[in-house]
Amino acid sequence: MRLGAPMTFDLDRVLIEDECRSSDLVERVLAALPAGVPTEFVADGREAARPAPDAADAFAAGKRRLVLRRRRGAFLMGCPAASNKFACCGYLVLVLASNCPMDCSYCFLQEYVADNPGLQIFTNYAEAFTELDRVARDAQALPLRIGTGELADSLAFDRMTRISADLVDYFAGRPNLTLELKTKTAEIDNLLTRDPKGRTLVSWSLSPERVFRTSEHRTAPPEARLGAARKVLEAGYKVAFHLDPIIAYDGAERDYARLIEQLGDFIPPARLSFISLGGLRMTPSLRKRARERFLADPMLVGEDVLSPDGRYRTFTPLRLRLYHRLREQISRIAPALPIYLCMETPDIHRRLMAESPLPPAHLGATLARA
Ligand code: SF4
């Protein structure tokens, strides 16, 4: 991909739930759909999102089948990674879509949405605003951070859906809520048309060039992500980064150090909101699935061990060493920047930060204000 060029994701077809025919979102998507992509109306979009029985790789096939349907359940939920075993950041997740057109070899969605891999976008997403109103009222003055980038990339299809504009406008008027849009794209054009009034943070998951090349298929190159981050920062958005998953390959220390330097070259470090760190972790079934789908991926065959939480992780001394190096490097360019760990135990947190993790609500409020 040329730096800054719009990303296009190939779609085999678009399936639209009958009852959504007249929704605004369907109109927008159909107007922006590349010529030649067949569309079809279906009675129940949930069925259309199931794995294709005849596909050699049903998960990959799901990533090329866009399903526009009504969401039946709640939009807002706790982060799926939250657990009392981990130091938790108090993140809330807004589910406006499911699955992602990019294909990172380590992605947990390979397991998490294996039973319904169709790319789903929920046409009734505006109903989420009622849930958010309630949460904002109940939380009173407590700042909350709410993201759309857990079960989908927040911006992958934004050129077609323009959902980000509605979200940014909604959050602009909610002083105790912060929206986090998390992405591996450079799809920021719609964001640049809005004034977030300090209430939207855009975050990028960032990996060294080598990981991008071997493992982050169809994502924007790291430099394009950094360039997009600089543009949204200049347009009034907050900006943060997730170094996640951190992978311990030969040369990783040098590559991650270079990545932090590069980050500091693109974004004035004092203007960053936070950086999160998270080591590669995989349940046994995700690891098996990922290794089957990406046979030659060198990032999936590191020195990992099964940890007490049932996930394979990089051997702890090696993982901690990388965390320490990264923390030192980040502190060098941004001494006061909040850094937090994702899906690590309080013990690992203490060994890295020399202090106990903050309670989730406290850390959540700190990150929402950052
Ligand atoms: S960009 Fe994120 S959601 Fe999409 S495949 Fe990669 S890790 Fe998964």
Boltz pocket constraint, residues with backbone or C-beta under 6 A from the ligand:
constraints:
  - pocket:
      binder: B
      contacts: [[A, 99], [A, 100], [A, 101], [A, 102], [A, 103], [A, 104], [A, 106], [A, 107], [A, 108], [A, 109], [A, 149], [A, 150], [A, 151], [A, 152], [A, 153], [A, 184], [A, 219]]
      max_distance: 6.0
